[in-house]
Amino acid sequence: MAEKMPDPVQVPILDLKAQLAPLRAELLAALTEVVDSTQYILGPRVERLEREIGAYVGSRHAIGVSSGTDALLLALMALEIGPGDLVITSTFSFFATAGVVARVGARPVLADIEPRGFNLDPAGLESALAGMAAPERGRVKAILPVHLYGQCAELGPIGEIARRHGIPVIEDAAQSIGASYPAAAGEKSSGTLGLMGCYSFFPSKNLGAMGDGGMVVTDDEALAHRLRSLRMHGEEAAYKHARIGGNFRLDPLQAALLSVKLPHLDGWHRARRRNALRYTELFRARGIREVTPPPELYGDRAVKHPHIYNQYMIRAERRDALQQHLGERGVAARVYYPIPFHLQPCFQYLGYRAGAFPEAERAAAEVLALPVYPELTEAMQAYVVDQIADFYRA
Ligand SMILES: Cc1ncc(COP(=O)(O)O)c(C=O)c1O
């Protein structure tokens, strides 16, 4: 007879109820204030959050928008990127990164990742540009690095290549608000090294709304003006439209909630990193060699948040079987992302083949996100690591 399993412990990938509990009264008060104000489109709550996020990341202008996807879309629209244009990005990210490029009618040019940080490899970027004839290179209107899982891409080398070719950088900082990058001139926050940076407030992000939301930041005044206009159908004055935009406004209810959460963000980043480093230490102590913890590229650089661990991403031997084993024992582990862009059915028209970007393909087969949220307890982490040890011992 099969041995009876003890009731499984439940370790979710995220526990928003635990985050909500201590903030509940303040969040409800903020919502009530917006409800009573009857200011339901833009207005003081959105403006306040824009000032707060601008100050938090160190950017002169912040424009609240309807989602992280729309932040990216607006950034491309603000540069008037469209049919005939090319945008270089990583083949390994959430779908929106390449989806928005195609949506404005431009063509995504994909490049491989560097395997430690999972982000756009500067060498891959360089060879993508080097492989183009001069007229084609002239059609590259943006470079779009992603800071996957909460750790910055190598923005120094990427920025240097971009400057040499006169191409603007738009940062997909959807997963990395507050992550630090050790720039030559001093520490900078993700999203503020390029011409524009785009954040997402999707509920699972370190700074999550209770619905959709996003923000674009820039130091460029003229661009900020264009972004504000584009999020209101390109309006310049009441009912006078200088350009064709859309309805991309951030909801004041979401802005009010985010203003309550923002003062806690640094603490949440630190708690996630504490948990991440604890996993890494537990794997080492238990001698689990089949799992590779995520390396910190900037961990020894005395920056404020070397990695904000929106996800704690291991590489694991026999990943799919491990994920299933964990699921059966109550541990939610997720694969972000199983299919790189160049292998997505909708991007077959780009003409890439399997094998084109080996590091991204290897990552897609090996990565697994373990729960790392701030409220995760030491006992839960020990349980997760015990289940992983059991899997490889079996
Ligand atoms: C890397 C990346 N880019 C873009 C997005 C899009 O953000 P949103 O879901 O807010 O539209 C997300 C998140 O969902 C993301 O993780």
The ligand as an SDF file (V2000), in Angstrom:
LIG
                    3D

 16 16  0  0  0  0  0  0  0  0999 V2000
    9.2190   42.2750  -19.0110 C   0  0  0  0  0  0  0  0  0  0  0  0
    7.8130   42.7610  -19.0950 C   0  0  0  0  0  0  0  0  0  0  0  0
    7.4740   43.6530  -20.0460 N   0  0  0  0  0  0  0  0  0  0  0  0
    6.2360   44.1430  -20.1440 C   0  0  0  0  0  0  0  0  0  0  0  0
    5.2350   43.7590  -19.2840 C   0  0  0  0  0  0  0  0  0  0  0  0
    3.8630   44.2770  -19.4950 C   0  0  0  0  0  0  0  0  0  0  0  0
    3.3120   44.8780  -18.3740 O   0  0  0  0  0  0  0  0  0  0  0  0
    1.7240   44.8580  -18.1330 P   0  0  0  0  0  0  0  0  0  0  0  0
    1.3400   43.4740  -17.7390 O   0  0  0  0  0  0  0  0  0  0  0  0
    1.5460   45.8450  -17.0160 O   0  0  0  0  0  0  0  0  0  0  0  0
    1.0730   45.3120  -19.3750 O   0  0  0  0  0  0  0  0  0  0  0  0
    5.5420   42.8450  -18.2610 C   0  0  0  0  0  0  0  0  0  0  0  0
    4.5860   42.3990  -17.2370 C   0  0  0  0  0  0  0  0  0  0  0  0
    3.5770   41.9070  -17.2200 O   0  0  0  0  0  0  0  0  0  0  0  0
    6.8500   42.3200  -18.1680 C   0  0  0  0  0  0  0  0  0  0  0  0
    7.1660   41.4330  -17.2310 O   0  0  0  0  0  0  0  0  0  0  0  0
  1  2  1  0
  2  3  1  0
  2 15  2  0
  3  4  2  0
  4  5  1  0
  5  6  1  0
  5 12  2  0
  6  7  1  0
  7  8  1  0
  8  9  2  0
  8 10  1  0
  8 11  1  0
 12 13  1  0
 12 15  1  0
 13 14  2  0
 15 16  1  0
M  END
$$$$
